[in-house]
């Protein structure tokens, strides 16, 4: 990934994660009405919990795959005379972006879903 692509993906990721407070403020009233209407867990509450667990699992897997890819390219980079990503810190930056990407996608999708007018 080039430096420009890294900056762009970082900016997109930051923009997605900046929607978190807005999504939480849109979601809390829905969750509150679910708890008042029935003693059972509502659909919005269940979705909120399960999507966070799924995003966490996807993020951990994506970070590990990214680090594994950096590990596998260590010797080819070293033999080519380039600074290996594992030593320069680029591998950690890429794995961090990979780990946060699933959360950013879910936040953006929730914002779009929750900001639509109720039918």
Order of alpha helices (4+ residues) and beta strands (2+ residues): alpha-alpha-alpha-alpha-alpha-alpha
